[in-house]
Amino acid sequence: MFATWRNADGKEFVSVDLVYQTTDQLKGVTIVDSDNPPGIITLSFDGLNANADGLYDADAFYQRLKEAIDAYDVLLEEYALPAAA
């Protein structure tokens, strides 16, 4: 789950969490609700430092995301198989 936040000055921040049904919830076919919340893992990112609230500067986060996508595109160009005839 991607969430964006703004401070009082309008500066934007980002948090990213993996939200999922736990194994017990899946096995028991249990409905996820406020009494039975999902599992949540807060993600961290190499090269980025979270602030005291665990949030990332949005500009830095979006730049890091762009760098990762660009690196993936380079891999596709380098290792893509030629189209079949």
C-alpha positions, 0 to 999 in steps of 0.5 A: 500500500502506497500512502502519501502524506503532507506536513503543515508546510505542504512537503510530501512524504511517502510510506509503503507497506505490504498488507496481506492476509496471514497464514492463519487467516487464509487457512481459517478463511477468516474475514479481515476486519478491525477485530482480525487485522491483516499482517503489515510489513513496512518496507524500507529502501536502500539509499533512502532514509526514513524520517522519525515518523518512518516516512520518506521524502517523496521527491527522493522516493520517486527518484529512487523508483525512477532509477529502479525502473530505468535499471530494469529497462536496461536489463530488458534491452540487454537480455531480451530475446529477439522476436520469433519469426 
